[in-house]
Amino acid sequence: MKENTTKEKLEIITQLAKDKKAENVIVLDVEGTSDLTDQLVICSGDGDIHTRTIGKYVIEEAKKMGIPIHHKEGLENGLWILIDFGVIVMHIFNKETRDYYKLEDLWEELVRNRNKTKEL
């Protein structure tokens, strides 16, 4: 079985989230900004039950497709679920937690600063 490329994994993971009606799904390219991962997938659920459903489904289906999961946490409470696929890290938030932490704003600012540094 051939291993999926990062792009293929991103397409699979984002589609799996959308299959369970994840909201506001975004992908951030953080390669060169983070030593931990190259891509972030951030999405929301309509509540804790919804976020847990998204997380469990993504994990189960990714495993079936041969995409390894290195670490997962947050499935118990559903406020903020993290799934580490290695080169891709997925964050599934309930709406209130996503609004509070504004993770995509933080990473977008870091990526902008990285790009400014490259221009110098």
Residue pairs with C-beta under 8 A, 6 or more apart in sequence:
1 66
3 66
4 12
4 65
4 66
4 67
6 38
6 39
6 87
6 88
9 67
9 85
9 87
9 88
10 27
10 39
10 41
10 88
12 62
12 65
12 67
13 41
13 58
13 62
13 67
13 85
13 88
13 90
14 25
14 27
14 41
16 57
16 58
16 61
16 62
17 25
17 41
17 43
17 54
17 58
17 90
17 92
18 25
19 57
20 50
20 53
20 54
20 57
20 58
21 46
21 50
21 54
22 43
22 44
22 45
22 54
22 92
23 43
23 44
23 45
23 46
23 95
24 42
24 43
24 44
24 98
25 41
25 42
25 43
26 41
26 42
26 43
26 104
27 39
27 40
27 41
28 39
28 40
28 42
28 104
28 107
28 108
28 111
29 38
29 39
29 111
30 37
30 38
30 39
30 40
30 107
30 110
30 111
31 38
31 39
32 114
33 107
33 110
33 111
33 114
36 89
37 84
37 86
37 87
37 88
37 89
38 87
38 88
39 87
39 88
39 89
40 88
40 89
40 90
40 91
40 103
40 104
40 107
41 88
41 89
41 90
41 91
42 90
42 91
42 93
42 98
42 103
42 104
43 54
43 90
43 91
43 92
43 93
44 51
44 92
44 93
44 94
44 95
44 98
45 51
45 52
45 53
45 54
45 78
45 92
45 93
45 94
45 95
46 94
46 95
47 78
47 94
48 77
48 78
48 79
48 94
49 78
50 78
50 94
51 78
51 79
51 81
51 92
51 93
51 94
52 75
52 78
52 81
54 81
54 92
55 72
55 74
55 75
55 78
55 81
55 83
55 92
56 75
58 83
58 90
58 92
59 69
59 72
59 83
62 69
62 83
62 85
63 69
67 85
68 85
68 86
69 83
69 84
69 85
70 84
70 85
70 86
71 82
71 83
71 84
72 81
72 82
72 83
72 84
73 81
73 82
74 80
74 81
74 82
74 92
75 81
78 94
79 93
79 94
79 97
80 91
80 92
80 93
80 94
80 97
80 101
81 90
81 91
81 92
81 93
82 89
82 90
82 91
82 92
83 89
83 90
83 92
84 90
91 103
93 101
93 103
